[in-house]
Every structure is written in structure tokens, then in C-alpha cells.
Amino acid sequence: AQSVSQHNHHVILSEAASLELGCNYSYGGTVNLFWYVQYPGQHLQLLLKYFSGDPLVKGIKGFEAEFIKSKFSFNLRKPSVQWSDTAEYFCAVNARDDKIIFGKGTRLHILP
Amino acid sequence: DAGVIQSPRHEVTEMGQEVTLRCKPISGHNSLFWYRQTMMRGLELLIYFNNNVPIDDSGMPEDRFSAKMPNASFSTLKIQPSEPRDSAVYFCASRIAGGTYNEQFFGPGTRLTVL
């Protein structure tokens, strides 16, 4: 069965710090990978996705993620975070059927 | 495009009452998902439909919960009778089925409080 593991439940950073949120999935075949963001009090929105081609994917608001097949990983990165990046981040995988499997989420808190 | 529409946005009810949550997916999307989000349990998939047919309802907590999709543009999630532990934000999402690269689009959610 597909599963997604997010290593950090809660991350606290200061503004301008670099960010990396870990995500590992379990599935041996072809996968499509997503990162969603949920700002306080709002719904989930797509940040970026990978389905083929360049394993380094660039998303909105300066975020990027790198798909490393050998490590079953899809870590999210941003070189310099802002206070407005405070949110919960969800990694997700879709390998077959129409069900996207979401991780438990990582709460990111940016100190001004 | 109006996106996924959910109603009501907020619902406060008393224990034992019936609650009905509504969702209108994005036009042209043929997969619809119901999620529940709480602080303790995170984001849980309750049920999803393809072409109006329930495909996987293994996440529905118990018989008090039921979901229907009578047509391609409308779905309901019903809780009867409601209990305080059902308090959560309920999200509906839709996507185009058949392509695993297609992302899900989420609605604004219904915040349910059961007193």
C-alpha cells in the first residue's frame, strides 16, 4: 500500500532562514508527488507537483522540491522563508487509482 | 471558475441532531472526495466517488456517517445523530479522474461544532 511519511511535525524558523521539509513515500513503481499548503484558517492549496521529467520542481512563492527516486523522497525547500510562509505543509503521493495519499502534515511557524 | 463550493461554511448544532454538509465540485471533475480534519487526527479521507459511484468508504468512521452523490454536480455528507467528537473541519475536494498527475482542488471547508 502507498504511504507518505513527513519527518517533522512542527518546525520553527526565523525569517530569512532556509527551509527543508522531509517527505518519504513507499511505493515501488511510478508515482506522482504533490506538496500542498494550508494557511491558517484556509483550505489546502497546491504548492507544486511532480509527474515526470526534471526531478527538481519549482512551485509558487519560491518553493521547490526535488524528487530522488533512489531515496523515495520528495523534500520541499525554500532558501529564505518569510513570516507569511507560516502554514501547514502536506506531502502527497498518487501511484494508482484516484486516491491521493496525504502525509500527516508539518506545521511551520516563522518567527518575525 | 468558482472552484469547489461547500455549504454551510460554519455549522453549530447540538448533540443528537442531524447534520448535512454539501459540496459542489468543479465542473468537469469526475472524482469527489470528503475529508475530515482535526488537530488530533490530522487530515482523514472519509470517502471518495468516481463518476458519482462510491469507490472507497473505508474511512467513514461509523454508521452515523453517510455520503451520497446523486449527480455529477452535487454531493452530501450526513451525520445522524451527531456527537461532540464529530466536531471538525470537513473538506470536499474534486479532481479529474484517470490521471494520477491530476491534483485535487479543495473547497473552503465546513467547520462543524457539535455541542
gemmi code that builds the backbone of each chain (N, CA, C; Angstrom):
import gemmi

chains = {
    "A": [
        ("ALA", (0.839, -1.199, 0.000), (0.000, 0.000, 0.000), (0.872, 1.245, 0.000)),
        ("GLN", (0.313, 2.274, -0.632), (1.052, 3.527, -0.650), (0.996, 4.179, 0.722)),
        ("SER", (2.067, 4.870, 1.095), (2.054, 5.654, 2.321), (3.022, 6.813, 2.174)),
        ("VAL", (2.820, 7.830, 2.985), (3.658, 9.018, 2.959), (4.078, 9.340, 4.384)),
        ("SER", (5.350, 9.628, 4.563), (5.876, 9.952, 5.876), (6.528, 11.323, 5.845)),
        ("GLN", (6.067, 12.198, 6.737), (6.689, 13.507, 6.879), (7.424, 13.511, 8.211)),
        ("HIS", (8.709, 13.829, 8.147), (9.567, 13.602, 9.303), (9.315, 14.555, 10.456)),
        ("ASN", (9.001, 15.784, 10.127), (8.870, 16.802, 11.164), (7.407, 17.184, 11.324)),
        ("HIS", (6.934, 17.141, 12.561), (5.546, 17.538, 12.795), (5.428, 19.041, 12.980)),
        ("HIS", (6.487, 19.621, 13.548), (6.434, 21.046, 13.856), (7.834, 21.623, 13.675)),
        ("VAL", (7.939, 22.678, 12.869), (9.220, 23.329, 12.602), (9.085, 24.811, 12.911)),
        ("ILE", (10.061, 25.338, 13.626), (10.079, 26.768, 13.949), (11.370, 27.356, 13.389)),
        ("LEU", (11.222, 28.409, 12.581), (12.378, 29.075, 11.981), (12.240, 30.581, 12.104)),
        ("SER", (13.350, 31.247, 12.006), (13.332, 32.703, 11.939), (13.263, 33.134, 10.481)),
        ("GLU", (12.757, 34.327, 10.255), (12.705, 34.862, 8.888), (14.100, 34.846, 8.264)),
        ("ALA", (14.137, 34.561, 6.978), (15.351, 34.507, 6.167), (16.112, 33.193, 6.315)),
        ("ALA", (15.691, 32.345, 7.238), (16.344, 31.032, 7.356), (15.976, 30.171, 6.158)),
        ("SER", (16.796, 29.165, 5.904), (16.488, 28.228, 4.828), (15.619, 27.103, 5.378)),
        ("LEU", (14.794, 26.579, 4.487), (13.825, 25.569, 4.893), (14.005, 24.299, 4.097)),
        ("GLU", (13.913, 23.159, 4.786), (13.777, 21.886, 4.095), (12.855, 21.001, 4.917)),
        ("LEU", (11.770, 20.587, 4.308), (10.814, 19.685, 4.938), (10.919, 18.326, 4.261)),
        ("GLY", (11.078, 17.312, 5.090), (11.287, 15.973, 4.557), (9.991, 15.258, 4.221)),
        ("CYS", (10.036, 14.453, 3.173), (8.896, 13.631, 2.772), (9.433, 12.360, 2.133)),
        ("ASN", (8.987, 11.228, 2.619), (9.308, 9.944, 2.012), (8.017, 9.197, 1.721)),
        ("TYR", (8.026, 8.449, 0.653), (6.840, 7.690, 0.294), (7.233, 6.228, 0.127)),
        ("SER", (6.255, 5.373, 0.168), (6.521, 3.957, -0.050), (5.666, 3.479, -1.207)),
        ("TYR", (6.318, 3.228, -2.306), (5.695, 2.601, -3.485), (6.801, 2.368, -4.489)),
        ("GLY", (6.871, 1.195, -5.054), (7.996, 0.850, -5.913), (7.875, 1.262, -7.347)),
        ("GLY", (6.711, 1.651, -7.782), (6.506, 1.960, -9.191), (6.512, 3.449, -9.471)),
        ("THR", (5.917, 3.811, -10.574), (5.830, 5.213, -10.985), (4.882, 5.976, -10.067)),
        ("VAL", (5.313, 7.148, -9.633), (4.491, 7.933, -8.724), (4.358, 9.369, -9.224)),
        ("ASN", (3.323, 9.995, -8.778), (3.165, 11.434, -8.919), (3.129, 12.012, -7.510)),
        ("LEU", (3.827, 13.116, -7.311), (4.027, 13.652, -5.973), (3.579, 15.101, -5.905)),
        ("PHE", (3.064, 15.473, -4.760), (2.489, 16.794, -4.573), (2.915, 17.362, -3.218)),
        ("TRP", (3.004, 18.678, -3.170), (3.054, 19.385, -1.905), (1.893, 20.376, -1.891)),
        ("TYR", (1.131, 20.316, -0.790), (0.035, 21.249, -0.587), (0.370, 22.123, 0.614)),
        ("VAL", (-0.183, 23.331, 0.633), (-0.008, 24.236, 1.756), (-1.382, 24.654, 2.278)),
        ("GLN", (-1.487, 24.742, 3.593), (-2.731, 25.197, 4.219), (-2.400, 26.358, 5.144)),
        ("TYR", (-2.742, 27.576, 4.719), (-2.532, 28.752, 5.556), (-3.577, 28.757, 6.674)),
        ("PRO", (-3.282, 29.405, 7.796), (-4.203, 29.380, 8.943), (-5.634, 29.740, 8.559)),
        ("GLY", (-6.536, 28.860, 8.897), (-7.951, 29.098, 8.640), (-8.382, 28.907, 7.209)),
        ("GLN", (-7.512, 28.411, 6.361), (-7.870, 28.246, 4.950), (-7.833, 26.775, 4.530)),
        ("HIS", (-8.169, 26.544, 3.266), (-8.161, 25.179, 2.752), (-6.810, 24.852, 2.116)),
        ("LEU", (-6.614, 23.594, 1.778), (-5.368, 23.180, 1.154), (-5.280, 23.693, -0.277)),
        ("GLN", (-4.090, 24.161, -0.621), (-3.836, 24.647, -1.978), (-2.569, 23.969, -2.501)),
        ("LEU", (-2.550, 23.717, -3.795), (-1.385, 23.082, -4.392), (-0.204, 24.043, -4.423)),
        ("LEU", (0.930, 23.556, -3.951), (2.166, 24.337, -3.957), (3.003, 23.980, -5.182)),
        ("LEU", (3.138, 22.692, -5.429), (3.850, 22.194, -6.604), (3.562, 20.706, -6.758)),
        ("LYS", (3.917, 20.182, -7.952), (3.721, 18.757, -8.182), (4.777, 18.237, -9.140)),
        ("TYR", (5.056, 16.955, -9.029), (5.974, 16.272, -9.942), (5.230, 15.108, -10.579)),
        ("PHE", (5.371, 14.992, -11.914), (4.822, 13.789, -12.558), (5.792, 13.165, -13.554)),
        ("SER", (6.739, 13.936, -14.073), (7.740, 13.356, -14.957), (8.786, 14.429, -15.262)),
        ("GLY", (9.876, 14.002, -15.914), (10.857, 14.970, -16.374), (11.815, 15.416, -15.292)),
        ("ASP", (12.160, 16.693, -15.306), (13.144, 17.253, -14.385), (12.729, 16.959, -12.944)),
        ("PRO", (13.598, 16.287, -12.179), (13.225, 15.947, -10.799), (13.198, 17.145, -9.861)),
        ("LEU", (13.733, 18.271, -10.297), (13.671, 19.483, -9.482), (12.472, 20.300, -9.965)),
        ("VAL", (11.516, 20.420, -9.098), (10.264, 21.073, -9.463), (10.164, 22.411, -8.755)),
        ("LYS", (9.810, 23.427, -9.502), (9.629, 24.748, -8.895), (8.143, 25.066, -8.759)),
        ("GLY", (7.775, 25.588, -7.600), (6.381, 25.911, -7.363), (6.182, 27.392, -7.127)),
        ("ILE", (5.062, 27.693, -6.520), (4.746, 29.092, -6.255), (5.512, 29.599, -5.029)),
        ("LYS", (5.629, 30.896, -4.934), (6.189, 31.581, -3.765), (7.611, 31.153, -3.437)),
        ("GLY", (8.376, 30.785, -4.445), (9.783, 30.475, -4.246), (10.081, 29.087, -3.714)),
        ("PHE", (9.066, 28.245, -3.607), (9.280, 26.883, -3.143), (9.749, 25.988, -4.284)),
        ("GLU", (10.513, 24.970, -3.938), (10.914, 23.955, -4.878), (10.989, 22.616, -4.153)),
        ("ALA", (10.965, 21.539, -4.914), (11.080, 20.206, -4.331), (11.883, 19.341, -5.276)),
        ("GLU", (12.616, 18.423, -4.704), (13.440, 17.534, -5.504), (13.002, 16.094, -5.308)),
        ("PHE", (12.705, 15.438, -6.423), (12.328, 14.031, -6.422), (13.597, 13.203, -6.549)),
        ("ILE", (13.887, 12.384, -5.550), (15.027, 11.479, -5.602), (14.470, 10.060, -5.540)),
        ("LYS", (14.404, 9.438, -6.698), (13.751, 8.127, -6.793), (14.441, 7.081, -5.936)),
        ("SER", (15.764, 7.115, -5.912), (16.518, 6.094, -5.179), (16.287, 6.176, -3.669)),
        ("LYS", (15.888, 7.355, -3.215), (15.644, 7.545, -1.787), (14.149, 7.603, -1.470)),
        ("PHE", (13.313, 7.454, -2.479), (11.853, 7.553, -2.290), (11.517, 8.851, -1.558)),
        ("SER", (12.159, 9.938, -1.957), (11.961, 11.186, -1.238), (11.507, 12.302, -2.166)),
        ("PHE", (10.860, 13.274, -1.573), (10.364, 14.456, -2.294), (10.371, 15.609, -1.307)),
        ("ASN", (11.562, 16.083, -0.954), (11.706, 17.116, 0.068), (11.396, 18.497, -0.481)),
        ("LEU", (10.766, 19.284, 0.342), (10.394, 20.657, -0.021), (11.452, 21.616, 0.501)),
        ("ARG", (11.810, 22.616, -0.311), (12.850, 23.559, 0.097), (12.452, 24.984, -0.259)),
        ("LYS", (13.009, 25.898, 0.538), (12.927, 27.318, 0.202), (14.159, 27.966, 0.796)),
        ("PRO", (14.908, 28.736, 0.009), (16.186, 29.275, 0.505), (16.044, 30.313, 1.607)),
        ("SER", (14.953, 31.073, 1.597), (14.788, 32.136, 2.581), (13.305, 32.303, 2.887)),
        ("VAL", (12.904, 31.881, 4.081), (11.477, 31.914, 4.407), (11.046, 33.294, 4.891)),
        ("GLN", (9.729, 33.516, 4.750), (9.126, 34.759, 5.213), (8.064, 34.436, 6.258)),
        ("TRP", (7.715, 35.458, 7.025), (6.699, 35.258, 8.063), (5.401, 34.716, 7.441)),
        ("SER", (5.111, 35.152, 6.220), (3.874, 34.731, 5.553), (3.893, 33.262, 5.136)),
        ("ASP", (5.024, 32.589, 5.299), (5.081, 31.160, 4.986), (4.574, 30.301, 6.147)),
        ("THR", (4.231, 30.931, 7.246), (3.647, 30.196, 8.367), (2.386, 29.488, 7.909)),
        ("ALA", (2.390, 28.160, 8.013), (1.294, 27.358, 7.472), (1.561, 25.894, 7.808)),
        ("GLU", (0.650, 25.043, 7.395), (0.869, 23.605, 7.483), (1.110, 23.074, 6.080)),
        ("TYR", (2.093, 22.206, 5.937), (2.504, 21.698, 4.634), (2.278, 20.182, 4.580)),
        ("PHE", (1.640, 19.760, 3.503), (1.299, 18.346, 3.319), (1.958, 17.799, 2.066)),
        ("CYS", (2.656, 16.701, 2.233), (3.198, 15.959, 1.106), (2.168, 14.900, 0.717)),
        ("ALA", (2.062, 14.578, -0.575), (1.060, 13.598, -1.006), (1.585, 12.817, -2.202)),
        ("VAL", (1.093, 11.586, -2.344), (1.522, 10.723, -3.441), (0.313, 10.073, -4.104)),
        ("ASN", (0.403, 9.900, -5.402), (-0.626, 9.189, -6.161), (0.092, 8.234, -7.105)),
        ("ALA", (-0.054, 6.945, -6.833), (0.621, 5.950, -7.661), (-0.348, 5.221, -8.580)),
        ("ARG", (-1.527, 4.971, -8.130), (-2.538, 4.297, -8.939), (-3.909, 4.662, -8.383)),
        ("ASP", (-4.921, 4.278, -9.048), (-6.304, 4.654, -8.763), (-6.418, 6.160, -8.592)),
        ("ASP", (-7.466, 6.586, -8.039), (-7.705, 8.027, -7.994), (-7.572, 8.605, -6.599)),
        ("LYS", (-6.934, 7.862, -5.713), (-6.845, 8.318, -4.332), (-5.452, 8.859, -4.077)),
        ("ILE", (-5.386, 10.128, -3.716), (-4.113, 10.733, -3.334), (-3.913, 10.498, -1.842)),
        ("ILE", (-2.765, 9.966, -1.478), (-2.451, 9.695, -0.078), (-1.671, 10.875, 0.494)),
        ("PHE", (-2.190, 11.441, 1.581), (-1.556, 12.591, 2.204), (-0.747, 12.176, 3.429)),
        ("GLY", (0.355, 12.892, 3.667), (1.087, 12.734, 4.903), (0.362, 13.424, 6.042)),
        ("LYS", (0.912, 13.311, 7.235), (0.280, 13.875, 8.427), (0.423, 15.391, 8.507)),
        ("GLY", (1.301, 15.939, 7.700), (1.465, 17.389, 7.700), (2.615, 17.854, 8.590)),
        ("THR", (3.202, 18.979, 8.233), (4.239, 19.638, 9.043), (3.790, 21.066, 9.286)),
        ("ARG", (3.691, 21.414, 10.552), (3.341, 22.798, 10.891), (4.610, 23.637, 10.920)),
        ("LEU", (4.632, 24.664, 10.092), (5.784, 25.568, 10.011), (5.412, 26.897, 10.651)),
        ("HIS", (6.236, 27.309, 11.594), (5.996, 28.595, 12.257), (7.225, 29.460, 12.042)),
        ("ILE", (7.025, 30.620, 11.421), (8.131, 31.536, 11.145), (8.084, 32.694, 12.140)),
        ("LEU", (9.178, 32.886, 12.828), (9.266, 33.983, 13.793), (9.666, 35.265, 13.069)),
        ("PRO", (8.957, 36.372, 13.339), (9.266, 37.621, 12.633), (10.587, 38.232, 13.103)),
    ],
    "B": [
        ("ASP", (-13.752, 30.439, -12.903), (-14.123, 29.168, -12.290), (-14.340, 29.389, -10.798)),
        ("ALA", (-15.488, 28.932, -10.291), (-15.825, 29.194, -8.904), (-15.076, 28.286, -7.952)),
        ("GLY", (-14.451, 27.246, -8.425), (-13.791, 26.314, -7.531), (-14.791, 25.390, -6.883)),
        ("VAL", (-14.315, 24.614, -5.929), (-15.190, 23.708, -5.179), (-15.992, 24.543, -4.177)),
        ("ILE", (-17.286, 24.322, -4.161), (-18.156, 25.107, -3.290), (-18.710, 24.210, -2.197)),
        ("GLN", (-18.610, 24.678, -0.964), (-19.152, 23.930, 0.161), (-20.110, 24.808, 0.951)),
        ("SER", (-21.130, 24.167, 1.488), (-22.042, 24.881, 2.374), (-22.573, 23.943, 3.444)),
        ("PRO", (-22.888, 24.451, 4.627), (-22.564, 25.814, 5.055), (-21.085, 25.953, 5.366)),
        ("ARG", (-20.601, 27.140, 5.599), (-19.203, 27.337, 5.977), (-18.997, 27.044, 7.458)),
        ("HIS", (-20.014, 27.328, 8.228), (-19.971, 27.047, 9.667), (-21.300, 26.435, 10.080)),
        ("GLU", (-21.218, 25.458, 10.967), (-22.430, 24.813, 11.467), (-22.236, 24.524, 12.939)),
        ("VAL", (-23.158, 25.014, 13.735), (-23.151, 24.702, 15.160), (-24.456, 23.988, 15.466)),
        ("THR", (-24.374, 22.841, 16.068), (-25.565, 22.065, 16.341), (-25.431, 21.369, 17.695)),
        ("GLU", (-26.520, 20.818, 18.135), (-26.495, 20.108, 19.419), (-26.402, 18.602, 19.194)),
        ("MET", (-25.813, 17.965, 20.144), (-25.657, 16.520, 20.084), (-26.995, 15.852, 19.790)),
        ("GLY", (-26.977, 14.882, 18.885), (-28.189, 14.160, 18.540), (-28.889, 14.679, 17.309)),
        ("GLN", (-28.538, 15.876, 16.876), (-29.164, 16.448, 15.694), (-28.534, 15.898, 14.420)),
        ("GLU", (-29.303, 15.952, 13.359), (-28.788, 15.549, 12.042), (-28.073, 16.734, 11.405)),
        ("VAL", (-26.945, 16.446, 10.784), (-26.164, 17.480, 10.112), (-25.950, 17.063, 8.660)),
        ("THR", (-26.166, 17.977, 7.738), (-25.931, 17.693, 6.318), (-24.979, 18.728, 5.750)),
        ("LEU", (-23.882, 18.246, 5.222), (-22.885, 19.109, 4.584), (-22.986, 18.911, 3.076)),
        ("ARG", (-22.790, 20.006, 2.343), (-22.998, 19.967, 0.903), (-21.755, 20.375, 0.140)),
        ("CYS", (-21.626, 19.815, -1.040), (-20.452, 20.105, -1.866), (-20.828, 20.121, -3.343)),
        ("LYS", (-20.310, 21.127, -4.025), (-20.440, 21.190, -5.482), (-19.029, 21.155, -6.055)),
        ("PRO", (-18.684, 20.099, -6.783), (-17.319, 20.011, -7.328), (-17.128, 20.964, -8.505)),
        ("ILE", (-15.891, 21.099, -8.930), (-15.586, 21.898, -10.106), (-16.194, 21.215, -11.341)),
        ("SER", (-16.810, 21.996, -12.186), (-17.437, 21.458, -13.387), (-16.416, 20.703, -14.234)),
        ("GLY", (-16.773, 19.484, -14.633), (-15.871, 18.666, -15.436), (-15.048, 17.687, -14.624)),
        ("HIS", (-14.985, 17.897, -13.308), (-14.277, 16.949, -12.451), (-15.194, 15.773, -12.148)),
        ("ASN", (-14.653, 14.568, -12.222), (-15.493, 13.403, -12.007), (-15.069, 12.554, -10.820)),
        ("SER", (-14.129, 13.046, -10.021), (-13.815, 12.400, -8.736), (-14.083, 13.403, -7.626)),
        ("LEU", (-14.712, 12.920, -6.559), (-15.030, 13.792, -5.434), (-14.635, 13.102, -4.141)),
        ("PHE", (-14.055, 13.873, -3.242), (-13.500, 13.342, -2.006), (-14.064, 14.123, -0.810)),
        ("TRP", (-14.332, 13.419, 0.273), (-14.689, 14.043, 1.545), (-13.587, 13.740, 2.565)),
        ("TYR", (-13.105, 14.804, 3.217), (-12.076, 14.680, 4.240), (-12.582, 15.293, 5.545)),
        ("ARG", (-11.978, 14.833, 6.638), (-12.224, 15.432, 7.944), (-10.861, 15.827, 8.521)),
        ("GLN", (-10.786, 17.019, 9.079), (-9.526, 17.479, 9.650), (-9.731, 17.897, 11.092)),
        ("THR", (-8.932, 17.337, 11.985), (-8.921, 17.721, 13.395), (-7.473, 17.888, 13.837)),
        ("MET", (-7.301, 18.553, 14.953), (-5.950, 18.733, 15.479), (-5.336, 17.386, 15.849)),
        ("MET", (-6.160, 16.529, 16.425), (-5.634, 15.264, 16.940), (-5.317, 14.266, 15.827)),
        ("ARG", (-6.158, 14.197, 14.839), (-6.050, 13.129, 13.836), (-5.572, 13.629, 12.478)),
        ("GLY", (-5.428, 14.935, 12.323), (-4.960, 15.453, 11.043), (-6.018, 15.347, 9.973)),
        ("LEU", (-5.580, 15.149, 8.735), (-6.471, 15.095, 7.572), (-6.807, 13.641, 7.268)),
        ("GLU", (-8.070, 13.298, 7.344), (-8.515, 11.913, 7.123), (-9.442, 11.858, 5.911)),
        ("LEU", (-9.183, 10.921, 5.020), (-10.092, 10.686, 3.895), (-11.268, 9.844, 4.384)),
        ("LEU", (-12.470, 10.344, 4.190), (-13.657, 9.617, 4.629), (-14.190, 8.725, 3.515)),
        ("ILE", (-14.359, 9.290, 2.324), (-14.954, 8.554, 1.211), (-14.619, 9.274, -0.080)),
        ("TYR", (-14.555, 8.521, -1.195), (-14.456, 9.212, -2.463), (-15.306, 8.530, -3.520)),
        ("PHE", (-15.717, 9.319, -4.486), (-16.585, 8.897, -5.582), (-15.862, 9.076, -6.915)),
        ("ASN", (-16.107, 8.171, -7.832), (-15.732, 8.343, -9.229), (-17.004, 8.252, -10.053)),
        ("ASN", (-17.239, 9.266, -10.884), (-18.447, 9.259, -11.717), (-19.706, 8.956, -10.896)),
        ("ASN", (-19.794, 9.577, -9.750), (-20.939, 9.519, -8.844), (-21.059, 8.209, -8.071)),
        ("VAL", (-20.133, 7.295, -8.260), (-20.198, 5.992, -7.603), (-19.202, 5.958, -6.445)),
        ("PRO", (-19.635, 5.557, -5.250), (-18.668, 5.469, -4.138), (-17.660, 4.357, -4.397)),
        ("ILE", (-16.385, 4.709, -4.315), (-15.317, 3.753, -4.615), (-14.686, 3.205, -3.343)),
        ("ASP", (-14.464, 4.079, -2.395), (-13.782, 3.670, -1.166), (-14.384, 4.452, -0.007)),
        ("ASP", (-15.098, 3.749, 0.851), (-15.681, 4.408, 2.026), (-15.069, 3.862, 3.304)),
        ("SER", (-13.892, 3.314, 3.212), (-13.260, 2.680, 4.376), (-12.913, 3.689, 5.466)),
        ("GLY", (-12.878, 4.949, 5.116), (-12.556, 5.965, 6.105), (-13.755, 6.508, 6.858)),
        ("MET", (-14.944, 6.122, 6.464), (-16.144, 6.583, 7.163), (-16.124, 5.983, 8.563)),
        ("PRO", (-16.190, 6.835, 9.591), (-15.961, 6.351, 10.954), (-16.989, 5.333, 11.446)),
        ("GLU", (-18.218, 5.506, 11.142), (-19.237, 4.578, 11.635), (-20.542, 4.825, 10.901)),
        ("ASP", (-21.529, 4.033, 11.256), (-22.791, 4.083, 10.512), (-23.523, 5.412, 10.637)),
        ("ARG", (-23.131, 6.217, 11.577), (-23.783, 7.532, 11.709), (-23.448, 8.431, 10.530)),
        ("PHE", (-22.390, 8.093, 9.801), (-21.947, 8.892, 8.666), (-22.424, 8.240, 7.368)),
        ("SER", (-22.949, 9.070, 6.468), (-23.323, 8.569, 5.151), (-23.055, 9.667, 4.127)),
        ("ALA", (-22.737, 9.260, 2.905), (-22.474, 10.219, 1.835), (-23.168, 9.761, 0.563)),
        ("LYS", (-23.632, 10.743, -0.177), (-24.293, 10.459, -1.449), (-23.790, 11.402, -2.517)),
        ("MET", (-23.909, 10.957, -3.744), (-23.606, 11.823, -4.876), (-24.651, 11.530, -5.948)),
        ("PRO", (-25.782, 12.171, -5.876), (-26.884, 11.881, -6.801), (-26.613, 12.283, -8.240)),
        ("ASN", (-25.716, 13.248, -8.433), (-25.343, 13.640, -9.798), (-23.933, 14.225, -9.791)),
        ("ALA", (-23.450, 14.560, -10.961), (-22.046, 14.978, -11.104), (-21.739, 16.315, -10.450)),
        ("SER", (-22.762, 17.054, -10.066), (-22.504, 18.397, -9.561), (-22.912, 18.589, -8.106)),
        ("PHE", (-23.161, 17.493, -7.396), (-23.631, 17.668, -6.025), (-23.347, 16.426, -5.187)),
        ("SER", (-22.889, 16.679, -3.960), (-22.678, 15.586, -3.019), (-23.041, 16.064, -1.625)),
        ("THR", (-23.475, 15.130, -0.794), (-23.783, 15.441, 0.598), (-23.076, 14.456, 1.515)),
        ("LEU", (-22.720, 14.974, 2.681), (-22.198, 14.149, 3.773), (-23.134, 14.379, 4.953)),
        ("LYS", (-23.721, 13.293, 5.446), (-24.705, 13.414, 6.512), (-24.218, 12.704, 7.762)),
        ("ILE", (-24.462, 13.332, 8.887), (-24.140, 12.727, 10.180), (-25.438, 12.693, 10.986)),
        ("GLN", (-25.844, 11.492, 11.362), (-27.082, 11.332, 12.089), (-27.009, 10.107, 13.005)),
        ("PRO", (-27.077, 10.282, 14.315), (-27.077, 11.544, 15.054), (-25.662, 12.068, 15.263)),
        ("SER", (-25.537, 13.359, 15.376), (-24.214, 13.946, 15.573), (-23.789, 13.834, 17.036)),
        ("GLU", (-22.455, 13.815, 17.241), (-21.872, 13.727, 18.572), (-20.775, 14.782, 18.683)),
        ("PRO", (-20.445, 15.203, 19.897), (-19.387, 16.227, 20.061), (-18.061, 15.838, 19.413)),
        ("ARG", (-17.721, 14.562, 19.390), (-16.458, 14.132, 18.780), (-16.446, 14.267, 17.261)),
        ("ASP", (-17.591, 14.595, 16.678), (-17.646, 14.839, 15.232), (-17.208, 16.261, 14.893)),
        ("SER", (-16.995, 17.077, 15.897), (-16.559, 18.453, 15.657), (-15.232, 18.456, 14.909)),
        ("ALA", (-15.195, 19.145, 13.789), (-14.018, 19.121, 12.912), (-14.280, 20.077, 11.764)),
        ("VAL", (-13.277, 20.218, 10.905), (-13.493, 20.888, 9.627), (-13.598, 19.799, 8.564)),
        ("TYR", (-14.659, 19.858, 7.789), (-14.901, 18.866, 6.745), (-14.624, 19.520, 5.392)),
        ("PHE", (-13.700, 18.913, 4.654), (-13.332, 19.428, 3.333), (-13.853, 18.506, 2.239)),
        ("CYS", (-14.276, 19.124, 1.185), (-14.615, 18.411, -0.032), (-13.540, 18.773, -1.065)),
        ("ALA", (-13.170, 17.818, -1.897), (-12.183, 18.080, -2.949), (-12.625, 17.372, -4.219)),
        ("SER", (-12.202, 17.896, -5.358), (-12.519, 17.226, -6.616), (-11.300, 17.221, -7.526)),
        ("ARG", (-11.322, 16.310, -8.478), (-10.242, 16.237, -9.471), (-10.777, 15.523, -10.698)),
        ("ILE", (-9.966, 15.521, -11.743), (-10.302, 14.782, -12.951), (-9.754, 13.371, -12.776)),
        ("ALA", (-10.614, 12.395, -12.825), (-10.195, 11.006, -12.630), (-9.437, 10.491, -13.841)),
        ("GLY", (-8.643, 9.455, -13.608), (-7.987, 8.768, -14.710), (-6.559, 9.213, -14.963)),
        ("GLY", (-6.121, 10.270, -14.302), (-4.737, 10.721, -14.456), (-4.140, 10.941, -13.092)),
        ("THR", (-3.148, 10.116, -12.748), (-2.608, 10.231, -11.387), (-1.819, 11.522, -11.192)),
        ("TYR", (-1.547, 12.249, -12.271), (-0.847, 13.521, -12.127), (-1.808, 14.670, -11.872)),
        ("ASN", (-3.083, 14.378, -11.916), (-4.062, 15.441, -11.692), (-4.199, 15.735, -10.205)),
        ("GLU", (-4.034, 17.011, -9.856), (-4.139, 17.340, -8.439), (-5.586, 17.466, -8.015)),
        ("GLN", (-5.771, 17.428, -6.715), (-7.088, 17.665, -6.134), (-7.237, 19.144, -5.823)),
        ("PHE", (-8.447, 19.639, -5.997), (-8.775, 21.012, -5.640), (-9.720, 20.962, -4.447)),
        ("PHE", (-9.356, 21.684, -3.417), (-10.126, 21.634, -2.183), (-11.107, 22.798, -2.083)),
        ("GLY", (-12.225, 22.523, -1.433), (-13.168, 23.567, -1.106), (-12.752, 24.278, 0.170)),
        ("PRO", (-13.489, 25.318, 0.564), (-13.129, 26.123, 1.730), (-13.383, 25.423, 3.060)),
        ("GLY", (-14.151, 24.330, 3.027), (-14.405, 23.581, 4.250), (-15.651, 24.034, 4.979)),
        ("THR", (-16.187, 23.118, 5.780), (-17.290, 23.420, 6.696), (-16.787, 23.143, 8.106)),
        ("ARG", (-16.817, 24.180, 8.925), (-16.400, 23.995, 10.319), (-17.623, 23.580, 11.128)),
        ("LEU", (-17.609, 22.350, 11.607), (-18.734, 21.797, 12.356), (-18.414, 21.766, 13.843)),
        ("THR", (-19.317, 22.313, 14.624), (-19.214, 22.248, 16.075), (-20.466, 21.579, 16.610)),
        ("VAL", (-20.262, 20.479, 17.320), (-21.392, 19.769, 17.930), (-21.296, 19.948, 19.441)),
        ("LEU", (-22.306, 20.574, 19.996), (-22.283, 20.889, 21.436), (-22.849, 19.749, 22.274)),
    ],
}
model = gemmi.Model(1)
for chain_id, residues in chains.items():
    chain = gemmi.Chain(chain_id)
    for i, (resn, *xyz) in enumerate(residues, 1):
        res = gemmi.Residue()
        res.name, res.seqid = resn, gemmi.SeqId(i, " ")
        for name, pos in zip(("N", "CA", "C"), xyz):
            atom = gemmi.Atom()
            atom.name, atom.element = name, gemmi.Element(name[0])
            atom.pos, atom.b_iso = gemmi.Position(*pos), 0.0
            res.add_atom(atom)
        chain.add_residue(res)
    model.add_chain(chain)
structure = gemmi.Structure()
structure.add_model(model)
structure.setup_entities()
